[in-house]
């Protein structure tokens, strides 16, 4: 039963993420977002770290924005999915830097 489940897991991974070599590397840019989510409930107790989280998210978004063109320069084919990712990364970065409500979320809470 376990062998069948393992083969099915590999098949599903191949279906949703065909490039096995970069799978774990592809998860790394999400670590700052997970960390921000994890400490968001304690942001009043960790105000310095919470303010830094915004800039960590901006840095992660910058890395994502430039990662795809680097892959293209290394010979990956230019696809619609890749172009969509670059556009969405640019929009997310713009939103992180310019949205006043989002910026206010990372400011110290005043009572």
The 8 nearest C-alpha neighbors of each residue, nearest first, counted from 0:
[[1, 3, 2, 4, 5, 6, 7, 8],
 [2, 0, 4, 3, 5, 6, 7, 8],
 [3, 1, 5, 4, 0, 6, 7, 8],
 [4, 2, 6, 0, 5, 1, 7, 8],
 [3, 5, 7, 1, 2, 6, 8, 0],
 [6, 4, 8, 2, 7, 3, 1, 9],
 [7, 5, 9, 3, 8, 4, 10, 2],
 [6, 8, 10, 4, 5, 9, 3, 11],
 [9, 7, 5, 11, 6, 10, 4, 12],
 [8, 10, 12, 6, 7, 11, 13, 5],
 [9, 11, 7, 13, 8, 12, 6, 14],
 [12, 10, 14, 8, 13, 9, 7, 15],
 [13, 11, 9, 15, 14, 16, 10, 8],
 [14, 12, 17, 10, 16, 11, 15, 9],
 [13, 15, 11, 12, 16, 17, 10, 9],
 [16, 14, 12, 13, 11, 17, 10, 18],
 [17, 15, 13, 12, 18, 14, 19, 22],
 [16, 18, 13, 19, 14, 15, 12, 22],
 [19, 17, 20, 16, 21, 22, 13, 12],
 [20, 18, 22, 21, 17, 16, 13, 12],
 [21, 19, 18, 22, 23, 24, 17, 25],
 [20, 22, 24, 19, 23, 25, 18, 26],
 [21, 23, 25, 19, 24, 20, 18, 26],
 [24, 22, 26, 25, 21, 27, 20, 19],
 [23, 25, 21, 26, 27, 22, 28, 20],
 [26, 24, 22, 23, 27, 21, 28, 29],
 [25, 27, 23, 24, 29, 28, 22, 30],
 [26, 28, 29, 24, 30, 25, 23, 31],
 [29, 27, 30, 26, 59, 25, 31, 63],
 [28, 30, 27, 32, 31, 26, 33, 59],
 [29, 31, 33, 32, 27, 28, 34, 26],
 [32, 30, 34, 33, 29, 56, 35, 55],
 [31, 33, 35, 29, 34, 30, 36, 56],
 [34, 32, 36, 30, 35, 31, 37, 29],
 [33, 35, 37, 31, 36, 32, 30, 38],
 [36, 34, 32, 38, 37, 33, 39, 31],
 [35, 37, 33, 39, 34, 38, 32, 40],
 [36, 38, 34, 35, 39, 33, 40, 41],
 [37, 39, 41, 35, 40, 36, 42, 34],
 [40, 38, 42, 36, 41, 37, 35, 49],
 [39, 41, 38, 42, 37, 36, 43, 44],
 [42, 40, 38, 44, 39, 43, 45, 37],
 [41, 43, 45, 39, 44, 46, 49, 40],
 [44, 42, 41, 45, 46, 108, 107, 40],
 [43, 45, 42, 41, 46, 40, 47, 49],
 [44, 46, 42, 48, 43, 47, 49, 41],
 [47, 45, 49, 48, 42, 43, 44, 50],
 [48, 46, 50, 49, 45, 51, 107, 42],
 [47, 49, 51, 50, 45, 46, 52, 42],
 [48, 50, 46, 52, 51, 47, 42, 45],
 [51, 49, 105, 47, 52, 48, 53, 46],
 [52, 50, 48, 54, 49, 53, 55, 47],
 [51, 53, 55, 49, 54, 50, 56, 35],
 [54, 52, 56, 55, 51, 50, 57, 105],
 [53, 55, 57, 56, 51, 52, 58, 50],
 [54, 56, 52, 58, 57, 53, 59, 51],
 [55, 57, 59, 53, 54, 58, 31, 52],
 [58, 56, 54, 60, 55, 59, 61, 53],
 [57, 59, 55, 61, 60, 56, 54, 62],
 [60, 58, 56, 62, 61, 57, 28, 55],
 [59, 61, 63, 57, 62, 58, 92, 64],
 [62, 60, 64, 58, 63, 59, 57, 65],
 [61, 63, 59, 60, 65, 64, 66, 58],
 [62, 64, 60, 66, 61, 65, 59, 88],
 [63, 65, 61, 88, 62, 66, 85, 60],
 [66, 64, 62, 63, 68, 67, 61, 69],
 [65, 67, 63, 69, 68, 64, 62, 70],
 [66, 68, 70, 69, 65, 71, 64, 81],
 [69, 67, 71, 70, 65, 66, 72, 64],
 [70, 68, 72, 66, 71, 67, 73, 65],
 [71, 69, 73, 67, 68, 72, 75, 66],
 [72, 70, 75, 68, 74, 73, 69, 76],
 [71, 73, 69, 74, 70, 68, 75, 67],
 [74, 72, 70, 71, 75, 69, 68, 76],
 [73, 75, 71, 72, 76, 70, 77, 69],
 [76, 74, 71, 70, 73, 77, 72, 78],
 [75, 77, 78, 74, 71, 70, 81, 72],
 [76, 78, 71, 75, 81, 79, 82, 80],
 [79, 77, 81, 80, 76, 82, 83, 75],
 [78, 80, 82, 81, 83, 77, 84, 76],
 [79, 81, 83, 78, 82, 84, 77, 85],
 [82, 80, 84, 78, 83, 79, 85, 77],
 [81, 83, 79, 85, 84, 80, 86, 78],
 [82, 84, 80, 86, 81, 85, 79, 87],
 [85, 83, 81, 87, 82, 86, 88, 80],
 [84, 86, 88, 82, 83, 87, 64, 89],
 [85, 87, 89, 83, 88, 84, 90, 82],
 [86, 88, 90, 84, 89, 85, 83, 91],
 [87, 89, 91, 85, 64, 86, 90, 84],
 [90, 88, 86, 92, 87, 91, 93, 85],
 [91, 89, 87, 93, 88, 92, 94, 86],
 [90, 92, 94, 88, 93, 89, 87, 95],
 [93, 91, 95, 89, 94, 90, 60, 88],
 [94, 92, 90, 96, 91, 95, 97, 89],
 [93, 95, 91, 97, 98, 92, 96, 90],
 [96, 94, 92, 93, 97, 91, 98, 57],
 [95, 97, 93, 94, 98, 92, 57, 102],
 [96, 98, 94, 93, 95, 99, 102, 101],
 [97, 99, 94, 101, 100, 102, 95, 96],
 [100, 98, 102, 101, 103, 97, 96, 104],
 [101, 99, 103, 102, 98, 104, 97, 105],
 [100, 102, 104, 103, 98, 99, 95, 105],
 [101, 103, 99, 104, 100, 105, 98, 106],
 [102, 104, 100, 106, 101, 105, 99, 107],
 [105, 103, 101, 102, 106, 100, 107, 108],
 [106, 104, 50, 103, 102, 49, 53, 107],
 [105, 107, 103, 104, 108, 50, 102, 49],
 [108, 106, 46, 109, 105, 43, 50, 104],
 [107, 109, 106, 110, 43, 104, 105, 46],
 [108, 110, 107, 106, 43, 103, 46, 104],
 [109, 108, 107, 43, 106, 46, 44, 42]]
